[in-house]
Amino acid sequence: MSAPPRTAPSSSRPRRGRELVLAAATALFHERGYDATSMSDIADRLGVTKAALYRHVKGRAELLHAVTAPVRTGVLALLAASRTTDLPPVEALAALLRALADAAAGDPARHALFWAAHGTTSRQGPDALCRQAVCRRLADLLERAAAQGDVRDDLEPRLAARLLLGAVIGPGGPAYEAPASSASVVGLLLDGMGRVPLARPA
């Protein structure tokens, strides 16, 4: 007599349920914005009751934190790699911008929420601190590149950093509209700021 089919451990069901909740929340936050999405909206998208939804999460703030946490982890890893690179500042700047654009292209909905690319930003303290750290790193690289004569020295580094980041990650940026062009767009942006054309990656 054959053995009965195995069933998934009951402990895996809550995890799978939470994954479905996060996927629905990510989609709705991205489509409508965080402020315009209620827990009822998420429950309706999943075809469950609000009571069933609250078995997996405490509320919208917890959902947003869970949605953007993987993005923050990835961005912090990119920052750590950038800080240990031996590249000249202008090349390190280009590499970091390309890496950020490529990461966003790989998971556009979560990154749009993290970077506020479509008008909604994650308000979590760790996310805000991470975004600030990215801007500081870009500004530092710009300042060092200007000191070496590789970019114009008449631009305020912090403002230029925000403008560059917005051009790459913001609404209509290559990360969301044309991810394959991110390297070319970064090159064009830095060419516009530089005294000599920046070499394109192979």
N, C-alpha and C positions, 0 to 999 in steps of 0.2 A: 504493500500500500504506500503510495507516494506521500511525502510529507506535505502538510498544508503550506501554501505560499506565505512567505515572510511579509510582515507588515513593517512599515517604518516605525522606529521607536517614537513613543508619544512625545519625548522631549524635543524631537525635531519639528513637531507641528507648530509649537509657538514660534520657533525661529523662522519657519517658512511663512507663517502668518505675518510676522513683523517685517519680513522682506517685502511682502506684497503691500503692506501699509506704507513702507518707505517709498516703494516705486510709485504708488498712487499719489502720495504727498509730493514727491519730486515733480511729477508731471503737472499737478495742479498748481503748485507754487510757481512753476515756470510759466505756465499758460496764463494764469490769472494774477499772479503776485501773491506774496505771503499774506498781506493785509486783507485781500479780497477772498481768501480761501478759508472756509470754516471747517471744523471737524465734521459737521454734517455733510459738507461737500465731499470730503474724503470718504466718509462712510457710504455715501450714495455711489461714488465711483466704484467702490469695492462691492457694492450690493449687500452691505451688512448694516446692522444697527450701530448707533453711537456707543451703546453699552459694550458691544463686541469690540469696537475699535479701542475703547479705553482699557481693554484687557492687555493691549500691547504697548500703549504709550499713555503718558499722563496728559499730554496736550500738544498744541501746535509748537510751542517753544522747544519742547523735547524733540519733536519731529524735525524741525529746522536744524537743530544741532546735529542730529544723526545724519541728516542729508548732506551737510557741508563738512562734517568731520573728516571724511576721506580726502576731500579736496585740500583741506588745511594740512593734513599729514603729507600729502604729495608735494604741496608747495614748500613746506618746510624742508623736505628732502632736497628739492631743487635749490633752495637757498643755501643749505649746508654744502652741497656740491659746488655751488658758485663761489663760496667763501674759501674753498680749498684749491681752486683752479690756479694754474700757473700761466694762464693766458694773459696777454696785455689787457688793460682795462677796457678798451673799446671792443675787443673781441669777446671778452667775458660778458660785457653788456649785451652784445648781439646774441650770444649763446643763451643767456638767461631769458631774454625776451622770446627767442624761438622756442625754448623749452616750455615756457609758460603758455604760449600759444598752442603748442602741440598737445600739452596736457589738457587744455580746455577743449580742444577739438575731439579728444578721446571720450569726454563725458560732458557734452555741452550744457545740459540742463543743470547739473549740479554746479558747474563752474559759473554759469550765468547767475545763479543765486549767490554764490560766494562773492563774485566780483561786482554784483549789482549791474550786470550787463543789460538787463531788461527792466530796470527800475526797482527791483527788489534786492535788498541786501540782507545778509545774515547779521543780526544784531548781537550775536554772541561775542563776549569779550575776547576769547581766544582767536576768533576769526578776524576781528578788527585789529588785534595786535599783529597777526600774521600779515594782513594787508599792509599795515604800517611798516613792518620789517622789510617787505618787498620794496616799497617805495624808498626806504632808507638805503637799501643795497643798490638800487638803480641810481639814486642820487650820488652815492659814494663813487660808483664806477664812472658816472658822468664827470664828476669833479676831477677824478684822477686822469681820465682820458683828456679833459681840457688842459690839465697841467702838462700833459705830454704832447699837446698840440694836435691831438687826433680829432677833437671836436671843437666847435666854437666855444669861446670862453666868455661870451656875452649873454649866456643863458643861465638863469637861476636854476641850480641843479634839482632842487626839490620840485619846482614847477615843471621843469622839463621831464623829470621822471614820471610824474603823474600823467603828463600829456602822452608820453611814449607808451605807458602802460594802457591808457585809455584807447589809444589808436590800435593796439594789438588785441586787447582783451575786451574792449568796450563794444557797445551796440554797432553792428555792421563790420566789426573787426574780422580779420581772417580766421580767427579761432572758431567762429560760428558760421560765417558766410562762405568762406573759401579756404578751408584749413590747409589745402595743399600749397597755397600761396604764401604761407606765413613767413618762410625764409626770405622770399623776395620782398615782401612788404617790410620786414624788419630791415633788410638791406637798404631799401629806398628811404625809409625814415632816417636811418643813421647817415646815409649819404647826404641827406638834406641838412644834417647838423654838422657834418664833418668838413674837414679841409681837403681830404683826399677820399676817393671812393673806397668803400669797405669791400674787401674781398668776399665773394659769395662762397658759401659752403659747397663742397663737391657733391 
